[in-house]
């Protein structure tokens, strides 16, 4: 008997031992000298307590758009030589790089798979999730974007076969074909709750379809999530600019760094993403800011790219437990030090690692971090630019992470949840869920108050996924532990397929908590339970005095933290999700009327409109009447169903509250009511209706408007031929000689300002956000491009077309032809500005054909008349615009 047990134990140990061995290592003696790490370290003043070395160069990983690292250390690089504005297929693939003996030198590589335009990548277990652009073979044009998953069961570094599609149509075919992918759907990350979170750029998507057959459409950017098997797809947040990635902490706080909307003077926002939150871009973030969750900070111009929440106890404390956000435009990896502020955070931004046009970052389960750099590959990619660097703390003691699928004893996998880093915990969780085992051991960790909070959080979310409906009672018990109440509540309501079995009492009780974080989890959860009778509890959430609309025509605070607005914002979203019309209408004449009125703004329902009109007639409070009038005006129109034939531009219509309006069955009822009230209002008080007409764009002529029309865009005509044909030093020199001269000549910004005017730059470019927006905005160019890049964009305009400002040719139905760049666009109108600076307003309905030309409207040779000193001064002036 004991002999048999001993044999089984020995066999088990052998299985574990063999399973943790990797493919035999063949170390390479070839140290990568691209980039030259020593010179870069000196030039960029890298942190002295980190060791940063080159890992792969452009011969293997040119134009790296995305990158991720497996827990066991294999580096997966999404090569994208199509770039952000290219439109050619067959230029993308995924490389797998291996350092088998952890000496910092890449020992082997494989081409894992060929995919066009990889933009997001996620390795976990023996799977690799990829988000990429799809093409139609017959036309050679972009079709859409898909989320797919590859498998590598034999661990040979090559995908075993064709990928499985998890979500189809994750972007917008029209704009992918016309423009490229720079505002499309991008990075993917997995949270400890087991969902894949997807960063959706401001192209949005139309009829994205998961494996359940669920279809969703998103107008604009946000965060989408889906289960790893491609089911249960749902919108997590909405109203973001061009985000490229998300950073997720161990407690499911999600952070984004929104990419600047090029050319318009709109800046980067660093935001905390709260489930169901509306962040406002572009329809609400200027004139309806009381309705949104604001960003935590506006950091100025830039281009946010890859993101990572660093959680690894082997890293120095000052670099640990922080969101790390890459900025391509600033060539910098930033740390945002976040401090809890009720249900959200405040932040302080710090520069961390300088790297030319950094695109992505990730860390393995041994604590080794990798960064990818575009490094001048250009908007359309390059086979000769781009690299990967390796980063470790100076004294990191390397311990290889095992291949968890080969660990025989499930309890050993459970124990990995106690690891001091997020990558190990996530890998262990994924393996446990795949096995469907270990629930009792995981629950024990969840209950153990002596363990770190991130371990208990991981255990709770793991247990919820392992047990489904059968684990509800245990999770309810955990809601009584204040330390983990927030996570237990979230886990209970996380999967809509089982919420019918989840009791509502833990959520109602949590509304009494002293913690705003617990209250936020309870509010979101109540909205997900789907029970309208719970609306009365949500309506008791107070609305703060900071719920205040900007004055007409002004821009509200969209990047200033406002922790007091978060709970009522989430409560309104929950009421809308519950479609709690009856409860909201009943509350219009109670102490909860302010939250009810806020919620009515999004309920296009005859019952709600009738209720508002009735409440108006039952009150003599003029302030309340004005609030009701605003709600009714908000409901006068609704957003048109999105069909991809309209929406996106680099300068979208930001007036709000809708992008493209349509009438609905109660538009006339609201119009008749407001008109009757206008008729009965004394002349000295009728400005209210003009303000409603202006703010909500009602189009009721009798009311008049208070809004001032924007100044006409026409500027003095500039004779560019006369300027560009003058011959000077710049015109006679090669671009290489000019770049050498720029390194030696500093230039005078004050002289450059005068040259900017004399060369006619003002005709097509604005410097101040207060000026009329024309072509690419120059007021932030110094924070987006370095000295050499600014010079190149002037000397070779066709090679460095500013994103969104390639030349557009428009032919009207009347036969008129306009060539220029579009400086303003809505669903119904646009303004095109020609080379001479003349602006023409057109109706979209009058356009017969619109074509984006492959050339810049800016002619080459505009600075040929300048000397080196003058050109350097012009660059110095532009370099100061930040």
LOROZA-772042 format. One record per residue: x, y, z of N, C-alpha, C in turn; residue in one letter. Coordinates in steps of 0.1 Angstrom, whole numbers, plus 5000, padded with zeros to 4 digits. Layout:
// residues N
XYZXYZXYZa;...
//
This chain:
// residues 882
500849885000500050005000500950135000x;501850145011502650255012503650265000x;504050144995504950144983504250204971x;502950174969502250224958502150374959x;501850424971501650574973503050634969x;504150574974505450634971505750644957x;505350534949505550534935504750654928x;503450664932502650774926503250904929x;503650924942504251054945505551084937x;506350984935507550994927507251034912x;506150964907505750994893505251134892x;504451174903503951314903505051414903x;506051394911507151484911507951494898x;508051374892508751364879507951444868x;506551434869505751504859505951654861x;505951694874506151844876507451884871x;508451804875509851844871509951854856x;509551754849509651744834508751854828x;507651884834506651984828507252124829x;508152154839508652284840509852304831x;510352204825511452224816510952284803x;511752374798511452434785512152354773x;511852404761512552354750514052374752x;514952274749516352294751516952424746x;517752484755518252624752519452614744x;519552694733520752714725521152864726x;521952894736522253034738522953104726x;522653224724523253304713524353384719x;525453404712526553484716526553624709x;525553644701525453774693524653874701x;525253964707524654074714524054174705x;522754204707522154304698522654444701x;523254514691523754644693522854754687x;521654714684520654814679519554814688x;519254924695519955044694521255044702x;522155134701523355144708522955184723x;522755094731522255114745523055224752x;524355214752525255304759524955454755x;524955474742524755614737523355654740x;522355564739520955604742520855644757x;521455564765521455584779521955724783x;523055764776523655894779522756004773x;522255984761521456084755520156104762x;519556004767518156014773518156014788x;519356004794519456004809518555904815x;518755774811517855674816518155654832x;517055604839517255584853518455494856x;519355544866520555474869520355344876x;519255324882518955194889518255094880x;518155114867517655024858518654984848x;518654854843519554814833518754804820x;519054884810518354884798519254844786x;518854744779519754694768518954664756x;519554664744518954634732518654484731x;517454454726517054314725516754264711x;516154344702515954314688515954434680x;516454434668516554544659515554534647x;515654624638514754634627514854514617x;515954444618516054324609515054224612x;514654224625513654124630512254184633x;512354304639511054364644510954514639x;510854534626510654674621509254714624x;509154844626507754904628506954824638x;507454814651506654734661505454814666x;504254784662503054854666502554814680x;502754684683502354634696503254524700x;503254494713504154404719503654354732x;503754224735503354164748504354054751x;504354024764505353914769504553814776x;504853684773504253574780504753564794x;504053504803504553494817505853424817x;506153334808507353254808508553324800x;508253454796509353534790509453544775x;508653474768508653484753508053624749x;508753694740508353824736507653814723x;506353864722505653864709505554004704x;505954024692506054164686505154164674x;504154254674503354284663503954374653x;504454324642505154414632504154464623x;504154594620503154664612503754764603x;504254704592504954794582503854874574x;502654854576501554934570501455064577x;501755064590501755184598500355234600x;500255364605498955414609498155474597x;498855504586498155564575498355484562x;499155374563499255284551497955214548x;497855164536496555094532496854964525x;498154914525498454794517498454674526x;497954564521497954444528499254364527x;499454264535500654184534501954234540x;501754334549502954394556502954374571x;502254274576502154254590502454114594x;503154094605503353954611503653974625x;503753854632504053844646505353764648x;506353824654507553764657507553714672x;508053594675508253544688509753544691x;510153614701511553624705511853554718x;512953484719513153404731514653424736x;514653454749515953464756515953344766x;516453234762516253104769517053094782x;518153164783518953154795518953284804x;518153384800517953504808519253584810x;520053594799521253674800521053804793x;519853834789519553954782519753954767x;520253844762520453834748519453744741x;518853784730517853704723518553584717x;518053464720518753344715518053284703x;516753304701516153244689514853324687x;514353304674513153374671512353294660x;511053314660510253244649509253354644x;508753324632507653404628506353324632x;505753384642504653304649503453294639x;503153404633501953404623502053534615x;501353524603501253644595499853704596x;499753824600498453894601498654034597x;497754094590497854234585497554324597x;498454424599498254534607497854494622x;498754414629498454384643498454504651x;497454524659497354654667497254624682x;496854494686496754454700497154314701x;497854274712498454134713498454094727x;498053974730497953924744498253774744x;499453734750499753594752499353544766x;498653434766498353374779498153224778x;498853144786498853004784499452964771x;498852874763499352844750498452914739x;497853024743497053104733497653244731x;497453294719497853434716496653504710x;496153604717495053684712495553804704x;494953834693495453934684494354014679x;494454144679493454234672494154294660x;493554274648494254324636493254354625x;493754424615492954464603492754344593x;491554334588491354224578491254294564x;491654224554491554274540490754184532x;490154234521489454154511490454124500x;490653994497491653954488491354014474x;490054014470489754054456490054194454x;489854284464490054424462491354474467x;491954404477493154444483492954554493x;491654584496491354694505490954644519x;491154724529490754694543489254664544x;488954554551487554514552487054564566x;487754524577487454564590488554524600x;488254504612489154454622488554344630x;489354244633488854124641489654104653x;489054044663489753994675489853844672x;491053784672491253644669492153584680x;492153444680493053374689493753264682x;495153254683495953154678496253054690x;496652934687497152834696498452784692x;499352754702500652694700500752584710x;500052474708500052364717501352294719x;502152284708503452214709504652314712x;504252434715505252534720506452544711x;506252544698507352554688507552694683x;506752784688506852924684506152964671x;505352864666504652894654503152854656x;502252934652500852904654500452774648x;499652694655499352564650498452554638x;497752664635496852664623496152794623x;495152804614494452934613493852974627x;493753104628493153154641491653134641x;491153134653489653134656489253284658x;488253324650487753464652486753464664x;487053564673486253584685485253694683x;485653804677484753914674485053964660x;484053984652484254034638483754184638x;484354254629483954394626484054484638x;485354494643485554574655486054724651x;485754764639486054904635485154954625x;485555034616484755104607485355094593x;484755014584485354984571485655104563x;484655204563484755324555486055394558x;486355414571487455504575488755424575x;488755294576489955214575490455224560x;489455214551489855224537490255364533x;489655464538489855604534491155664540x;491355614553492355684561493455594566x;493155474570494155394577493655364591x;494555314599494055254612494455344624x;494855464622495455544634494355574644x;493155584640492055604650491155484652x;491655374649490855254649490955184663x;490655054663490654974675492054924678x;492454924690493954894692494154794703x;494754834714495354744724494354654731x;494754534736493954444744494754404756x;493954394767494554344780493554264787x;494054174795493154084803493154134818x;491954154824491954184838491854054846x;492054074859491953964868490553914870x;489553984864488253934864487953844852x;489053814844488953724833488353774820x;488053904819487653964807488754014799x;488654014786489654084777489054224774x;489854324778489454464776490054524763x;489254594755489754634742489654784741x;490754844737490754994735490255034722x;489155094722488455134709488755284706x;489355314695489655454691488355514686x;488455644682487255724679486655694665x;487255594658486455544646485155474652x;485255414664484155334669484055204661x;482855144661482655024653481155014650x;480854934640479454914636479254764634x;478154714641477754574640478954484643x;479754514654480654414659479954294663x;480454174660479654054662480553944669x;480053904681480853804689480353664685x;480953564692480553424689479253384694x;478653464703477253444707476253494696x;476753574686475853644677475453774682x;475953824694475653954698476254054689x;475454164686475954274677475854404685x;476954484684477054614691477554714681x;477154834683477654954675478055054685x;479255124683479655224691480055344683x;479355454686479655584679480755654687x;482055654682483155704689483955604697x;484855654706485755564713485255524726x;485955414732485555374745486355244748x;485855164758486455044761485354934760x;485654824753484754714751485354594758x;484554504762485154384768484454254764x;485154144764484554014760485253904767x;484553794769485153674775486253614765x;487153534771488253484762487753384751x;486553334753485953244743485153324732x;485153454733484453534723483053554726x;482553534738481153554741480953664751x;479653704753479253804763479853944761x;480153974748480654114745479754224751x;480354324757479554434762480454564762x;479854674761480554804763480854834777x;482054864780482454894794482355044797x;482955124789482855274790482755334776x;482355454775482155524763482555674764x;482855734752483155874752484655914753x;485455824747486955854748487455904734x;488555964735489256004722489955874716x;491055904711491755794704492655714713x;492055634722492955554731493555444724x;494755404729495555294722495655164730x;495455184744495555074752494955104766x;494855004775494355024788495354964798x;495455024810496354964821495354924832x;495454804836494554744846495254704859x;494854754870495454714883494854594889x;495454544900494954414906493554424911x;492954544913491654564918490654614908x;491054594895490154624884489954774882x;490854854886490854994882491555004868x;490955064859491455074845491755214842x;492955234836493455374832493755384817x;493455494812493755524797494455654796x;495155664785495855794781495355824767x;494355914766493655934753494556004743x;494655954731495456014721494956144716x;495756244714495256374709494556354696x;493556434694492856434681493556534672x;494456484664495456564657494856684649x;495556794650495156914642494157004649x;493456964659492457044665492757114678x;493957104683494257164695493657094708x;493256974706492656894718493756804724x;493856804737494956744743494756604749x;495756544754495756414760495056424773x;494156334776493556314789493856184795x;494356184807494656064815493356034823x;492755914822491455894828491355764836x;490555764846490255644853488855594848x;488855474842487655414836486755344846x;485655404849484655334858483555274850x;483255154853482355074845480955144843x;480555154831479355224826479555374824x;480755424827480955564827480855624813x;480455754812480455824800481455934801x;482455944792483556034793483456154783x;482456154774481956274768482456304754x;483556244749484056294736483256234724x;482956304714483156454713481856534716x;480756464718479456544719479256614732x;479856564743479456614756480656684763x;481856664759482956704767483256854767x;482556934759482657074759481557144766x;480357114761479157194766478257124775x;478456994777477656914786478456844796x;479456914802480456844810479856794824x;478756854828478056804840477656664839x;477456614827476956484824478056374823x;479256414823480356314821481256294833x;482056184832483056164842484356234836x;484856334843485956404837487256324838x;488256354829489556294831490256344843x;491356274847492056314859493056424857x;493356444844494356554841494356574826x;494656694821494956734807496456754807x;497156674800498656684800499256754788x;498356814779498856884768498956784756x;499656834745499756754733500556624735x;500256534726500956404727500156294720x;500656174721499956064714500055934723x;499155904731499155794740499255664732x;500055574736500155444730500055334740x;501055244742500855124750500755164765x;500255074773499955094787500154964795x;500554984808500754874817500654924831x;499854844839499954874854500954784859x;502054844864503154774870502854724884x;502754594886502454534899503454414900x;504654444906505654334907506554374919x;506454294930507154334942508754324941x;509254274930510654274928511254404922x;510354494918510754624912510854724924x;511754824923511854924933510454984936x;510255024948508955074953508555194944x;509455274941509055404933508555374919x;508855254914508355214901507255114901x;506755074913505854974915504455024918x;503354944914501954984917501655124911x;501955144899501655264892501255234877x;500355314871500155294857501355354850x;501855284840502855334831502255344817x;502355464812501755504799502755554789x;502755484778503655534767503055644759x;503955734755503455844746504355854734x;503755814722504555804710504955944705x;504156044707504456174702505556244710x;505556214723506556274732507756184734x;507756064728508855964729509255944744x;508255914752508455904766507455804772x;508055724782507155644790506955714803x;505655734807505355814818504855724830x;505055764842504355714854503355814858x;502155764861501155844867500955794882x;501355874891501155834905499755864910x;498955764912497555784915497355774930x;496455864935496155864949494655854950x;494155764959492655744960491955874964x;490855894957490056014960488555964959x;488055914971486755854971486655734962x;485755734952485655624943486655624932x;487455734931488355744919489755784925x;490455864917491855904920492156044917x;493256094922493956214916495256154912x;496056234904497256184899498356284898x;499656234896500756324893501556254883x;501856314871502556264860504056284862x;504856174859506256184860506956124848x;507956184842508756124831509456004837x;509555894829510155774834511355724825x;511055684813512055634804511855704790x;512855764785512755824772513155724762x;512255714751512555614740511855674728x;512555684717512055744705510755674700x;509655754700508355704695508055564701x;508055554714507655434721506255394717x;506055264715504755214711504055124721x;504855044729504254944738505254904749x;504654834759505454784770504754664777x;505554574782504954464790506054404799x;505654324809506554264818506154114819x;507154034821506853884823506753854837x;506553724840506353684854507653674862x;508753694856510053694863510453834866x;509653934861510054074864510754144854x;510954084842511654154831510754224822x;511054354820510154444812510754464798x;509954474788510354504774509554624769x;510254704761509654824755509854814740x;508854854732509054864717509055014713x;509955034703510055174698509855174683x;509055274678508855294664510055364658x;510555454665511855524662511955574647x;511055654643511155714630510655634618x;509855524621509355434610508355504602x;507855624606506955704598505555654599x;504555744594503155704595502755584587x;503555554577503255434569504155314571x;504955314582505755204585507055204577x;508055124582509355114575509954984578x;510654924568511354794571512754814578x;513154944580514454974584514455044598x;513355064604513255134617512455054627x;512855074640512155004651512954904658x;512754894671513454794679512754764692x;513354664699512854624712514054644722x;513754694734514754704745514254624757x;515154574765514954494777515254584789x;514354574799514554664811514454574824x;515354584833515254514846515854614856x;515354594869515954664880517454614881x;518354694885519754664885520154534892x;519454504903519754384911518654284911x;517954274900516854174899517454034900x;516953944909517353804909516353724901x;516753674890515853604880515453474885x;514153444885513653314888512653284877x;512953174869512053144858510653104863x;509653144855508253114858507952984851x;507352884858507052754851505952764841x;505952674832504752664823503652594831x;502652674834501652634844500852514839x;500652504826499852394821500552254823x;501852254826502552134829502752104844x;502152194852502252164867501152064870x;501551944876500651834878499551864889x;500051914900499151934912498452064911x;497152064911496352184910496552274922x;496752214933497052304945498352384943x;499252334936500452414933500152534924x;499152514915498752624907497952724915x;497152674924496352764933497352854941x;498452794946499452874954500052984946x;500152974933500653074924499853204925x;498553194929497753314931498353404942x;499153344951499753424962501053494957x;501353494944502553554939502553704941x;503653764941503753914944503753994931x;503253934920503154004907501953964900x;501354064892500054044885500153934874x;501353934867501453834856501353694861x;501953664872501853524877500453494882x;499853584888498453554893497553534882x;497653614871496753604860496953464853x;498253434851498553304845497953184852x;498153194866497653084874496153074873x;495453194873494053194872493553134859x;494153164848493753124835493852964834x;494952914840495152774840494052704849x;493752754860492752694869491352694863x;491052804856489752804849489752704838x;490852694831490852594820490652454825x;491252424837491152294843489752274850x;489152384854487852374861488052314875x;489252334881489552274894490152374904x;490152334916490852414926489952514934x;488652504932487752604938487852614953x;487952504960488052504975489252574980x;490452544973491652614977491652764974x;491052794963490952944959490053014969x;488952954973488053014983488753034996x;489652945000490352955012491253085012x;491853105000492653224999491853355000x;490653344994489753464994489353505008x;489253405017488753435030489953465040x;491153445036492353465045492653615046x;492253675057492553815059493953845061x;494853745063496253775065497053795052x;496353765041496953775027496853915022x;497753955013497654085007496354104999x;495854224998494554244992494554204978x;495654224970495654184956495554034954x;496053954964495853814964494453774966x;493753834976492353804979491453844967x;491753964961491054004950491153904938x;492353854936492553754925491753624928x;491753584941491153464945489553484943x;489053594947487553614945487153604931x;487853674922487553674908487753534902x;488753464906489053324902487853234906x;487553244919486453164924485153184917x;484853314914483553344907483553274893x;484653274886484753214873484753064873x;485353004884485352864885483952804888x;483252874897481952814902480752864896x;480652984890479453034884478353054894x;477153004891476053014900476152944913x;476952834913477052754925477952824936x;478652934932479453004941478853124947x;477653154943476953284947476953294963x;476553194970476353204984477753234991x;478853174986480153204992480553354989x;480253404977480553544974479653634982x;478453604985477553684993478153695007x;478653585012479353585026480553675026x;481253675015482453765014482053915013x;480853945009480454085009480354145023x;480354055034480254105047481654135053x;482654105045484054145049484354275042x;484454385050484654515044485854525036x;486954445039488154455032488054415017x;487154315014486954265001485554284996x;484754365003483354374999483254424984x;484054524981483954574967484154474957x;485154384958485454284948484354174948x;483854134960482754034960481554084953x;481154214955479954264949480154264934x;481354304930481654314915481554174909x;482154074916482153944910480753884910x;479853924919478453874920477653914907x;477954044903477154094892477854094879x;478954034878479854044867479353964854x;478653854856478253774845476753774844x;476153844834474753864833473953734831x;474653624827474053494826473553434839x;474153474850473753414863473153514873x;472953644869472553744878471053724884x;470253644876468953614881468953544894x;470053474897470253394910470853474921x;471353594918472053674927471153764936x;471153754949470253834957470653984957x;469654064958469854214958470354274971x;470054204982470254254995471754304998x;472754224993474154274996474454404989x;473754434978474054554970473254674977x;472054644982471354754989472054785002x;472554685009473254715021474454785019x;475154765008476454825005476254975002x;475055024998474855164996474955245009x;474955175020475155245033476655245038x;477455195029478955185033479555325035x;480555325043481355455044482355465032x;482455365024483455365013482755395000x;483155504993482555534980482955424970x;484055354971484355254962483355134963x;482955104975481954994977480655044972x;480255164974479055224969479055214954x;480155254948480255244933479955104928x;480655004934480454864930478954824932x;478354874942476954834945476054904935x;476255024931475455094921475555034908x;476755004903476954934890476254804891x;476454734902475854594903474354604902x;473654694909472254714909471754734894x;472454804887472154824873472254694865x;473154614868473354484861472354374865x;471854384877470854284881469554284873x;469254394867468154404858466754404865x;466654454877465354454885464954594887x;463854624880463354764881462954804895x;462554714903462054744917463254804925x;464454784920465654834928465954984925x;465155044915465455174911465255274923x;464355244932464055344943465355364951x;466155264952467455274960468455364953x;468455344940469455424932469055574932x;467755604932467255734932467555814945x;468055744955468355814968469855864968x;470555834957471955884956471856034954x;472456114962472356264961473156324949x;472656434944473356504933474056624939x;475356634937476156744944475956874936x;476356984943476257114937477157134925x;478157044923479057054912478357004899x;477156954900476356914888475857044882x;476657104874476257244869476757254854x;475757284846476057294832476957424829x;477857414819478657534815477657644810x;478057764811477257874805477257854790x;476257904784476157884769477357934762x;477857854753479057894745480357874752x;480357834765481657814772481957664772x;483257634775483657494776483857464791x;483157354795483257314809484457234812x;484757204825485957124829485756974826x;486556934816486456794812487656714816x;488656774823489856704827490256754841x;489256774850489456814864488756714872x;489456634881488756534889487556594897x;486556514897485356554905484756434911x;485356394922484956264929483456274933x;482856384936481556394941480456354930x;480856374917479956344907479856194903x;480756114908480855984903479655894907x;479255894919478255804924476855844917x;476455974916475256004909475355974894x;476555994888476655954874476455804872x;477055724880476855574879475355534882x;474755604891473355584895472455614883x;472655724876471955754864472055644854x;473355604851473555494841472855374845x;472855334858472155214863470555234860x;470055344863468655374861468255354846x;469155404838468855394823468955244819x;469955174824470155034821468954954826x;468354994837467154924842465854964834x;465955074826464855134819463755164829x;464155224840463255254852462455374850x;461655374839460755494836459855524847x;459055424852458055454862458655514875x;459755454880460355504892460855644890x;461455674878462055804876460855914875x;459855884868458655974867458055994881x;457955894889457355904902458255994911x;459456004909460456074917460556224913x;459856264902459956404897459456504907x;458556464916458056564926458456524940x;459656464941460156424954461456484957x;462056454968463356504972464456454962x;464156344955465056284946464956334932x;464256444930463956494916465156524908x;466256574914467456614907468056494899x;468156384906468756264900467756214889x;466456214892465456174883465456254870x;465556384872465656474860466856444852x;467956424858469256384851468956254843x;468356164849468156034842467156044830x;466256144831465256154820465956204807x;467056264808467756314796468056204786x;468056074791468455964782467355864780x;466155904784464955814783463955874772x;464155834760463255874749462055784749x;461155824758459955744761458755834762x;457655804756456355884758455955894772x;456155794780455855794794456655894802x;457955904798458856004805458456144801x;458256164788457856304783456556344790x;455556264790454256294796454456324811x;455356244817455656264831456256404834x;457256444825457856574827456956684825x;456056674815455056784812454156794824x;453756684830452856684841453556744853x;454756704856455556764867455756914865x;455856954853456057104850454757174854x;453657114851452357184855452057184869x;452657084877452357074891453257154900x;454157224895455157304903455057444900x;455257534910455357674908456757724910x;457657624912459157664914459757684900x;460157804898460657844884461957774881x;462757744892464057674890463757534885x;462757474891462457334887461857334873x;461057434870460457444857461557454846x;462557534849463657554840464457414838x;464657344849465257214847464457114839x;463157114841462357034833462357074818x;462357204816462457254802463757204795x;464857204803466057154797466057004794x;465356924803465256784801464456754788x;463356834787462456814775463256854762x;463956964763464757004751465756904748x;466356844758467356734756466756614748x;465456594751464756474745464056514732x;464156634727463456674715463956594703x;465256574702465856494692466456364698x;466856274690467656164695468756134684x;469756064689470856034680470455944668x;470855974656470455894645471155754646x;470455654641471155514641472355524632x;473455474637474755484631474955374620x;475255424608475355324597476755334589x;477655404595479055424590479155524579x;478055574573478155664562478455804567x;478455834580478855954585479455934599x;480056034604480556034618481956094619x;483056024614484356064619485056174611x;485756254618486756344611487756384622x;488856444618489856494628489356604636x;488356674631487756784638486156764639x;485756664647484356634647483556754653x;482256754651481356844656481256824671x;481656924679481656904694480556984701x;479657034693478557114699477757034709x;477356914704476456824713475056874713x;474156804720474356684727474356554718x;473956574705473956464696474856494684x;475356394677476156424665475256434653x;474356344651473456354640472056324645x;471156424644469856414651468756354641x;467856294647466656254640465456284650x;464256304644463056314652462656184656x;461756174666461156054671459656084674x;458955984678457455994679456956114688x;457856154697457356264706458056394704x;458756404693459456534690458356644688x;457356614681456256724679455556754692x;455356654701454756684714455556774722x;456856754723457756834730457856974724x;457856984711457857114704456657194706x;455457124706454257194708454157254723x;454657174732454657214746455557334748x;456757324743457757434745457257564738x;456657544726456157664719455057734726x;454157654732453057704740453557784752x;454557724759455157794770455857924766x;456557924754457258034749456158144746x;455058114740454058214737453458274750x;453458204761452858254773453858324782x;455158324777456258384785456358534782x;456558624792456758764789458058784781x;458058884773459158914764460558914771x;460558974783461858984790462358854796x;461558754794462058624799462158514788x;461958554776461958464765463358414761x;464358484767465758434764465958294767x;465258244777465458104781465158014769x;464258044761463857954750464857974738x;465458094737466458114727467758034731x;467958024745469057954750468857804747x;467657754750467357614748467557584733x;467057664724467157654710468657644705x;469457724712470857734708471657614713x;471457584726472157474733471857344727x;470557314725470157174721469857164706x;470157284698469957284684468557234680x;467557294686466157244683465757284669x;466157394664465757434651464357494651x;463857544663462557614663462757764661x;462357804649462757934644462158044653x;460958034658460358134666461158174678x;461858074684462658104696463858194695x;464358194682465658264680466758194687x;467958244685469158184691470058294698x;470858244707471858334714473258304710x;473458194703474758154699475358244688x;476658284690477358354680477958264670x;477858314657478458234646479958244647x;480658134644482058134643482558224632x;483758294634484258384624484458314611x;484258384600484558334587485958294585x;486258184579487658134578488558194568x;487958274559488758324548489958414554x;491158394548492358464552492858534539x;493858624541494458684529495058574520x;494858594507495358494498496858504497x;497558394498499058384498499458324484x;500458394478501058344465502158244469x;501858114470502858014474503857994463x;503458004451504457994440505558094441x;505158214444506158324446507158294457x;506658234468507458204479508458084476x;507857974471508657854470509657864459x;509557954449510457964438511658044441x;511658114453512858194456513958094460x;515158124456516258024458517158074469x;517357994479518258024490519057904494x;519657904505520557794510519757664511x;518557674517517757554519517457484506x;517057574496516657514483517857454475x;519057494478520257434471520857314478x;520357284490521057184498520257054498x;520956944501520256814503519556814517x;518556734519517956724532518956674543x;519856594539520856544549521756664553x;522156754544522956864548522156964557x;520856974554520057064562519957014576x;519756884577519656824591520956834599x;522156824592523356844598523556984603x;523057084595523157224598522257254610x;521057184611520157214622520757164635x;521657064635522257024647523257124652x;523857204643524857294647524357434649x;523157464644522657604645521357604653x;521357674664520257674673519057744668x;519257864662518157944657517558034667x;516958134663516358234672514758224671x;514058184681512558174680511858304677x;512358414681511758544678511858574663x;513058544657513158564643512258464636x;512158334641511358234635509858274635x;509458344645508058394645507758484633x;508658574630508558664619508558584606x;509458484605509558404593508358324591x;507758274602506458204601505358284594x;505358414597504458504591504758534577x;506058564574506458604561506358494551x;506458364555506358254546504958214544x;503958284550502558254547502058134555x;502758084565502357964572500957984579x;500658114582499458144589498158114581x;498358104568497258084559496657944561x;497457854565496957714566497157654580x;497757734589498057674602497657784613x;497057734624496757814635497857784646x;498157894653499157874665498457874678x;497357954679496657954691495257884690x;494857824701493557754701492357854700x;492657984702491658084700491458124686x;492358094677492258124663491358034656x;490858074644490057984636490957864632x;490457734634491157614631491257604615x;492457584610492557574596493157434592x;494457424588495057294586495557244599x;496657154598497257104610497557214621x;497157194633497357294644498857294648x;499357414648500857424652501057464666x;499957484674500057534688500657424697x;500757304693501357194701502357114694x;502857164683503657084674504957044682x;505457124691506657094698506556984708x;505356954712505156844721504856714714x;504556724701504256604693505356554684x;506156654679507356614671508556674676x;509756614674510956674678511456764667x;512656814669513256914659513356864645x;513956734645514156674632512856644624x;511856594632510656554626509856684621x;509956794628509356914623509956954610x;511256954610511956994597511656904586x;511556774588511256674577509856704572x;508956734581507556744576507356874568x;508256974569508257094561508957064548x;510156994549510956974537510356864528x;509756764534509156654526507756634530x;506856724526505456724531504756594527x;505056544515504356424511504756294518x;505956304524506456184532505956184546x;505556304551505156324565503856394566x;502856344559501556414559500956414573x;500656524578500056534591498756454591x;498556364601497456274601496156354600x;495356314590494056384589494056504579x;495256534574495256654565495956624552x;495756504547496056484533495056554524x;495356584512494456664503493156584500x;492056664501490756604498490256674485x;489756594476489056644464487556614465x;486756714464485356704465484656754452x;483856674447482956714435481556714440x;480856834437479456844441478556794430x;477356774434476356734424476156834413x;476456954416476357064406477557074397x;478556984399479756984391480957064396x;480757134407481957214412482957124419x;484257154417485257074423486057164433x;486257104445487057174455488157084460x;489357144461490557064465491157144477x;491357074488491957134500491957034511x;491857084524491656994535490457044543x;489756944548488556964555488857014569x;488357134572488757194585487557194595x;486457154591485257134600484257044594x;483656954602482756864596481756814606x;480456814602479456754610478756654601x;477656594606476856494598476256564586x;476056694587475256764576476056864568x;477156914574477957024567479456994569x;480157054560481657064561482257184555x;483457224560484157334554485457284549x;485757324536487057284530487857404527x;489157404530489957514528490957484517x;491157574507492057554496493457604498x;494257584489495657624490495957774492x;494957854488495157994489494558044502x;493957964510493458004523491958034523x;491258014511489858034510489057914515x;488057944524487157844529485857844523x;485357724520484057704513483257604522x;481957654525481057564533480157484523x;480057354525479257274517478357184525x;477157154519476257064525476656914521x;476756834531477156694528476156634517x;474956664518473956614509474256654494x;474956764492475256814479476556754473x;477256664480478556614476478256484467x;478756484455478656364447479756264449x;480956314451482156234453483156294461x;483756214470484856274479486056174478x;487256224476488356144474489556204482x;490256114489491456154496492656134487x;493356234484494556224475495756184483x;496656114476497856064484498956164486x;498656294484499656394485499256504495x;500256574501499956674510499556804502x;498656884508498357004501499457114503x;500357084512501457174514502557144503x;502857234494503857214484505257194490x;506057114483507457114487508157244482x;509157284489509957404485509557534491x;508657534500508157654506509257734513x;510257664518511357724526512657734518x;512557704505513757704496514557844497x;513757954499514458084499515158114512x;515058024522515658054535517058014536x;517858084545519158034548519057934559x;520157864562520157774573519757834586x;520257954588519958024601518458054601x;517958104590516458134590515658014592x;516057904586515257774587515357724601x;516557734607516757694621515857774630x;515757904627514957994636513457954635x;513057924623511657884621511357754629x;512257654628512157534636512157564651x;513057654655513057684669511757744674x;511157824666509857884670508757774671x;508757694661507757584661507957484673x;509257464676509657374686509157424700x;508957554701508457614714506957604715x;506257564705504757554706504357424712x;504057434725503657314733502457344741x;
//
